[in-house]
Amino acid sequence: MIGLILSCGSDSEDRDMIEPDLVQFISAKPESGSPLHFNESVTVFFNTSLTEEIYPGDDIDYFSVEVEQQGQLKLWTTGSLDTVGLLENSEGDILHSDDDDGEDANFSIVHEVSSGTYYLRVESDEMTTGEYTVYSEFEEVIRSEDVNRDGVIDVEDLILVAASFGTAPAPGVLPNTDVNGDGKINNEDTLLVLAALEAQATTGAPYATVTSESLQQYIDGAKQLNRTDRVFQKGTASLEHLLETWRESEVVPEVTALLANYPNPFNPETWIPYQLATPADVSISIYTSDGKLIRTLDLGHQAIGIYRSKSRAAYWDGKNAQGEPVASGVYFYTFTAGEFTATRKMLIRK
């Protein structure tokens, strides 16, 4: 049994091979389901190799891997001994395993990791004994969710994306808030950063499910920083607006209803909110006071939820079907959702 720390760093000396007499052998075996933590171990830099041996008696070797930043970790073995490799986190959860399905005698593990301690478990596939050589490589990976490229995905990246909603990304300019690279900065980019934050806070998986509760926690964390600069304040406000939208979508109304438009009276634009108890094809028809149809807003098929905020409610710009501004006066709007219909009154005052 050996304990070996593979840590990110550099050394001017030759690091191709660590001599066997520098290795601290430990006879203890780890408890089932948890990695063995070594009090004394040998430090070996990444991009090095070490030759070890599987001993009689079902021997298992553990290597401790210290990672200081986000990147791609590669661990593999060579030699005639058929080895199996498992990468575990500090909690003993298996993140990656490989035995090449018997196609050759060596395993190769490539896994994206963040800062922390990991463990490589090496054993013989057929419980045979013999020598093998384990190799390690580490390559820094800058994820797109790290929009300010400071090596950490945190709430500041989230704020920067939210503050850039609706703008066009500038190629090659930091921070790069177009996380998914689609040429637009919107809620999809925010979701990617949120998912990365949640993954870091939970299991360390590449991505995780994001909820309104977790978004609220990040907003609270941002406010605790007491930042007063314009970008931070704008980003926080955008996240609060997004949170309101999410919470509306999570509520299941008991009945379908048409709500009062706002503002009312208005000039020239207004928003028409509604709620759906069942999914439906939704449209809103706008009429003059004498019953003439001047505009139809076809909203398509909508899911269950409350459509109250400006980002979800129907929007009317005060123009008719020909794109002409309508005159001041009373107008009626009829809401149709499946077989449900309802009509309300609104006033344009110029």
Secondary structure by P-SEA (a helix, b strand, c coil): cbbbbbccccccccccccccccbbbbcccccccbbbbbcbbbbbcccbbbbbbbcccbbbbbbbbbbcccbbbbbbcccccbbbbbbbcccccccccccccccccbbbbbbbbcbbbbbbbbbbcccbbbbbbbbbbbbbbbccccccccccccaaaaaaaaaaccccccccccccccccccccccaaaaaaaaaaaaaaacccccbbbbcaaaaaaaaaaaaaaccccaaaaaaaaaaaaaaaaaaaaaccccccccccccccccccbbbbbbccccccbbbbbbbccccccccccccccccccccccccccccccccccccccccbbbbbbbbbcccbbbbbbbbbcc
